[in-house]
Amino acid sequence: MDIAFENRKLEKRLCRLVGQAIDDYRMIEDGDRVMVCLSGGKDSYGLLDILMRLQRRAPARFELIAVNLDQRQPGFPADVLPNYLRTLGVPFHIETQDTYSIVKKVIPEGKTMCSLCSRLRRGILYRVARELGATKIALGHHRDDILQTLLLNMFFGAKLKGMPPKLVSDNGEHVVIRPLAYVPEKDLIRWAEVRQFPIIPCNLCGSQQHLQRKQVGDLLREWDKRYPGRIDNMLRALQNVVPSHLMDRGLYDFAAVRATGRPEAEGDLAFDDEPLTMPDAHDATDEAPMAARRIVTLTPQDA
């Protein structure tokens, strides 16, 4: 295998996926000052790296400023990020706030710290964005993060809610973007190895191995391994919502549904031509490989 060739392919794919997401959702526009939030993990390193590549070739002119929040975790290597960012020549700002002590004081030992940590971090970053004059705040959430959030909200929050690629911040002052929305985590893992990013582990919550998010992430990775394409289809589903075929009365006026006397494109006929993957009669479990499964088109009579 030609490693250099494979690495170039990976770089092109990452740039294409990030560029497509930016274009689809108009994440970055001419004149923007984009604050890229860096945690020291592979995802945010990858985000900054790809945005810098796109900045050199994109028709829109925009600025990048990298921002890291030093949360005063014991043993945090405070020199790693500044040294790395200086080698890149990118403007950066290190914000130091002792959120570590607050989280450790408030959250009992063994309990999940992510929620409080995230809220504290978010408020600080919003303030920093205002002080720096940033027009966009870029976060390093990728495709798998978005789908994990969807499943977590379904399983534990009883909501059909994901992680949008672009939204207004909690305080209404900022536009938050996720340019990695189309990027699989496995590509970011490989890119981090190629680029040899100086990864800084999160000792505050990274050691909490039994988080629900980790369990859902493991589930998605297993699906991706056994059934290639399933994860991509889940992401596409978030972009192809049919409100009339869900159950949210606030999203669709079911009370107003009446017979029209004419064929309806979104009526029951919408199901007739959908191919569904079904196991063979002798194999009713998910353990069957894809080669042993067949595509069956259900008709109204079958249903």
C-alpha positions as CSV (number, residue, x, y, z in Angstrom):
1,M,0.0,0.0,0.0
2,D,1.3,3.5,-0.9
3,I,0.9,5.3,2.5
4,A,1.6,8.7,1.0
5,F,-1.2,8.2,-1.6
6,E,-3.7,7.0,1.0
7,N,-2.8,10.0,3.2
8,R,-3.5,12.4,0.2
9,K,-6.8,10.6,-0.4
10,L,-7.7,11.1,3.3
11,E,-6.8,14.8,3.2
12,K,-8.9,15.3,0.1
13,R,-11.8,13.5,1.6
14,L,-11.7,15.5,4.8
15,C,-11.5,18.8,2.9
16,R,-14.3,17.8,0.7
17,L,-16.6,16.7,3.6
18,V,-15.9,19.8,5.6
19,G,-16.2,22.1,2.6
20,Q,-19.5,20.5,1.7
21,A,-20.9,20.9,5.2
22,I,-19.8,24.6,5.3
23,D,-21.5,25.1,1.9
24,D,-24.7,23.2,2.7
25,Y,-25.4,25.2,5.8
26,R,-23.6,28.5,5.0
27,M,-21.4,28.1,8.1
28,I,-18.7,30.5,7.0
29,E,-19.1,33.6,4.9
30,D,-16.9,36.3,3.5
31,G,-15.5,38.5,6.3
32,D,-16.2,36.0,9.2
33,R,-13.9,35.8,12.1
34,V,-14.1,32.2,13.2
35,M,-13.1,31.2,16.7
36,V,-12.0,27.6,16.6
37,C,-12.3,25.9,20.1
38,L,-9.3,23.7,20.8
39,S,-9.5,21.1,23.6
40,G,-6.2,19.4,22.8
41,G,-8.1,16.3,21.4
42,K,-7.9,14.8,17.9
43,D,-11.2,16.3,16.8
44,S,-10.5,20.0,17.5
45,Y,-6.9,19.6,16.2
46,G,-8.4,18.1,13.0
47,L,-11.0,20.9,12.7
48,L,-8.3,23.6,12.9
49,D,-6.0,21.8,10.5
50,I,-8.7,21.3,7.8
51,L,-10.1,24.9,8.2
52,M,-6.6,26.3,7.7
53,R,-6.3,24.2,4.5
54,L,-9.7,25.5,3.3
55,Q,-8.8,29.0,4.2
56,R,-6.0,29.1,1.7
57,R,-8.2,27.9,-1.2
58,A,-11.7,29.1,-0.4
59,P,-13.3,31.9,-2.4
60,A,-14.6,33.5,0.8
61,R,-12.0,35.4,2.9
62,F,-12.3,34.6,6.6
63,E,-10.1,34.8,9.7
64,L,-9.3,32.0,12.1
65,I,-8.4,32.4,15.8
66,A,-7.7,29.3,17.9
67,V,-9.0,29.4,21.5
68,N,-8.2,27.0,24.3
69,L,-9.8,27.0,27.8
70,D,-7.2,25.9,30.4
71,Q,-9.5,24.5,33.1
72,R,-6.6,24.1,35.6
73,Q,-6.7,20.4,35.6
74,P,-3.8,18.9,37.7
75,G,-1.0,17.9,35.5
76,F,-2.3,19.7,32.4
77,P,0.6,20.5,30.1
78,A,0.0,24.2,29.6
79,D,2.8,24.7,27.2
80,V,1.8,22.1,24.6
81,L,-1.0,24.0,22.8
82,P,0.8,27.4,22.7
83,N,4.0,25.8,21.4
84,Y,2.0,23.9,18.7
85,L,0.0,26.9,17.6
86,R,3.1,29.1,17.3
87,T,4.5,26.6,14.9
88,L,1.4,26.9,12.8
89,G,1.5,30.7,12.8
90,V,-2.2,30.9,13.6
91,P,-3.5,33.6,16.0
92,F,-4.5,32.1,19.3
93,H,-5.8,32.9,22.8
94,I,-5.4,30.8,25.9
95,E,-8.2,31.5,28.5
96,T,-7.4,30.3,32.0
97,Q,-10.3,29.6,34.3
98,D,-10.4,27.1,37.2
99,T,-13.5,25.2,36.3
100,Y,-11.9,22.0,37.4
101,S,-12.2,22.8,41.1
102,I,-15.8,23.9,40.7
103,V,-16.8,20.6,39.0
104,K,-14.9,18.5,41.5
105,K,-16.5,20.4,44.4
106,V,-20.1,20.2,43.0
107,I,-20.2,16.7,41.4
108,P,-19.9,13.7,43.8
109,E,-17.1,11.3,43.1
110,G,-18.0,8.7,40.5
111,K,-20.8,10.8,39.0
112,T,-20.8,12.1,35.4
113,M,-19.1,15.5,35.2
114,C,-19.6,16.3,31.5
115,S,-22.9,18.2,31.9
116,L,-21.7,20.8,34.4
117,C,-18.2,21.0,32.8
118,S,-19.8,21.7,29.4
119,R,-22.1,24.4,30.8
120,L,-19.3,26.2,32.5
121,R,-17.0,25.9,29.5
122,R,-19.8,27.2,27.2
123,G,-20.4,30.3,29.2
124,I,-16.7,31.2,29.3
125,L,-16.2,30.6,25.5
126,Y,-19.2,32.8,24.7
127,R,-17.6,35.6,26.7
128,V,-14.3,35.1,25.0
129,A,-15.9,35.1,21.6
130,R,-17.5,38.4,22.3
131,E,-14.2,39.9,23.6
132,L,-12.4,38.7,20.5
133,G,-15.0,39.9,18.1
134,A,-15.7,36.4,16.7
135,T,-18.6,36.1,14.3
136,K,-18.7,32.3,14.4
137,I,-17.7,29.7,17.1
138,A,-16.5,26.5,15.5
139,L,-16.7,23.3,17.5
140,G,-15.1,19.9,16.7
141,H,-18.2,17.7,16.9
142,H,-18.1,15.1,14.1
143,R,-20.7,12.8,12.4
144,D,-20.5,10.2,15.1
145,D,-21.0,12.8,17.9
146,I,-24.1,14.0,16.1
147,L,-25.6,10.4,15.8
148,Q,-24.6,9.6,19.4
149,T,-26.6,12.6,20.6
150,L,-29.6,11.6,18.5
151,L,-29.6,8.1,20.0
152,L,-28.9,9.4,23.6
153,N,-31.9,11.8,23.3
154,M,-34.1,9.0,22.0
155,F,-33.1,6.4,24.5
156,F,-32.7,8.5,27.6
157,G,-34.5,11.8,26.9
158,A,-37.5,10.7,24.9
159,K,-36.7,13.3,22.3
160,L,-36.0,13.1,18.5
161,K,-33.3,15.7,18.8
162,G,-29.7,15.6,17.4
163,M,-26.8,18.1,17.3
164,P,-27.4,20.7,14.6
165,P,-24.6,21.7,12.2
166,K,-25.4,25.4,12.8
167,L,-27.3,27.1,15.6
168,V,-27.7,30.3,17.7
169,S,-25.9,30.1,21.0
170,D,-27.7,29.8,24.3
171,N,-27.4,33.5,25.0
172,G,-28.5,34.5,21.5
173,E,-25.3,36.4,20.8
174,H,-23.3,33.9,18.6
175,V,-23.6,31.5,15.7
176,V,-22.1,28.1,16.6
177,I,-21.0,25.9,13.7
178,R,-19.9,22.3,13.4
179,P,-17.9,22.0,10.2
180,L,-17.0,18.3,10.9
181,A,-20.7,17.3,10.7
182,Y,-20.2,15.0,7.8
183,V,-16.8,13.6,8.9
184,P,-16.6,10.0,10.4
185,E,-14.6,9.8,13.6
186,K,-12.4,7.0,12.1
187,D,-11.1,9.5,9.5
188,L,-10.2,12.0,12.3
189,I,-8.4,9.2,14.2
190,R,-6.3,8.4,11.1
191,W,-5.7,12.1,10.3
192,A,-4.4,12.7,13.9
193,E,-1.9,9.8,13.4
194,V,-0.8,11.3,10.0
195,R,-0.4,14.8,11.4
196,Q,1.0,13.6,14.7
197,F,-1.1,16.1,16.7
198,P,0.2,16.6,20.3
199,I,-2.9,15.1,21.9
200,I,-3.7,16.2,25.5
201,P,-6.0,13.7,27.3
202,C,-8.9,15.0,29.4
203,N,-8.3,13.7,32.9
204,L,-11.5,15.3,34.2
205,C,-14.0,13.2,32.4
206,G,-11.9,11.0,30.0
207,S,-11.5,8.3,32.7
208,Q,-15.2,7.9,33.2
209,Q,-15.4,4.8,31.0
210,H,-19.1,3.9,31.6
211,L,-20.7,7.0,30.3
212,Q,-23.9,6.5,28.3
213,R,-22.3,8.3,25.4
214,K,-19.4,5.9,25.3
215,Q,-21.8,2.9,25.3
216,V,-23.8,4.5,22.4
217,G,-20.5,5.2,20.6
218,D,-19.5,1.6,20.9
219,L,-22.8,0.6,19.5
220,L,-22.4,2.8,16.4
221,R,-18.9,1.6,15.8
222,E,-20.1,-2.0,15.9
223,W,-22.8,-1.2,13.4
224,D,-20.4,0.5,11.1
225,K,-18.1,-2.5,11.2
226,R,-20.7,-5.1,10.6
227,Y,-23.1,-3.1,8.3
228,P,-21.1,-0.6,6.3
229,G,-23.4,2.3,5.2
230,R,-25.8,2.1,8.1
231,I,-24.2,5.1,9.9
232,D,-24.2,7.2,6.7
233,N,-27.9,6.4,6.2
234,M,-28.7,7.6,9.8
235,L,-27.0,10.9,9.0
236,R,-29.0,11.2,5.8
237,A,-32.2,10.5,7.7
238,L,-31.6,13.6,9.7
239,Q,-31.6,15.6,6.5
240,N,-34.7,13.9,5.1
241,V,-37.4,14.4,7.7
242,V,-41.1,13.7,6.9
243,P,-43.1,15.4,9.7
244,S,-46.4,13.9,8.6
245,H,-45.0,10.4,9.3
246,L,-43.8,11.1,12.8
247,M,-46.0,11.8,15.8
248,D,-45.2,15.3,16.9
249,R,-48.5,17.3,17.1
250,G,-46.6,20.5,17.4
251,L,-44.7,19.8,14.2
252,Y,-47.6,18.6,12.1
253,D,-51.3,19.4,12.4
254,F,-52.7,15.9,12.6
255,A,-56.1,17.2,13.8
256,A,-56.5,19.0,10.5
257,V,-56.0,15.8,8.4
258,R,-59.0,15.1,6.2
259,A,-59.7,12.8,3.2
260,T,-59.1,14.8,0.0
261,G,-60.5,12.3,-2.5
262,R,-57.2,12.4,-4.5
263,P,-53.9,10.6,-4.3
264,E,-51.5,12.2,-1.7
265,A,-47.8,12.0,-2.3
266,E,-47.1,11.7,1.4
267,G,-50.0,9.4,2.2
268,D,-49.8,5.6,2.8
269,L,-48.4,5.2,-0.7
270,A,-45.1,6.7,0.6
271,F,-44.3,3.3,2.2
272,D,-45.1,1.0,-0.8
273,D,-41.9,1.2,-2.7
274,E,-39.4,1.4,0.2
275,P,-37.0,-1.6,0.1
276,L,-36.4,-2.9,3.6
277,T,-33.6,-5.2,4.6
278,M,-35.1,-8.3,6.0
279,P,-33.4,-11.5,7.4
280,D,-34.1,-14.8,5.6
281,A,-36.6,-17.0,7.3
282,H,-33.9,-19.3,8.6
283,D,-32.0,-16.5,10.1
284,A,-33.9,-14.1,12.3
285,T,-31.0,-12.6,14.2
286,D,-28.7,-9.6,13.6
287,E,-25.7,-12.0,13.6
288,A,-26.2,-12.8,9.9
289,P,-23.6,-11.2,7.5
290,M,-25.0,-8.9,4.9
291,A,-24.4,-11.4,2.2
292,A,-26.9,-13.7,3.8
293,R,-29.6,-11.2,3.8
294,R,-32.0,-10.3,1.0
295,I,-33.9,-7.1,0.0
296,V,-37.7,-7.5,0.3
297,T,-40.2,-4.9,-0.9
298,L,-43.3,-5.1,1.2
299,T,-46.7,-4.5,-0.5
300,P,-49.9,-3.5,1.2
301,Q,-51.0,-7.1,1.2
302,D,-47.8,-8.2,3.0
303,A,-48.4,-5.6,5.6
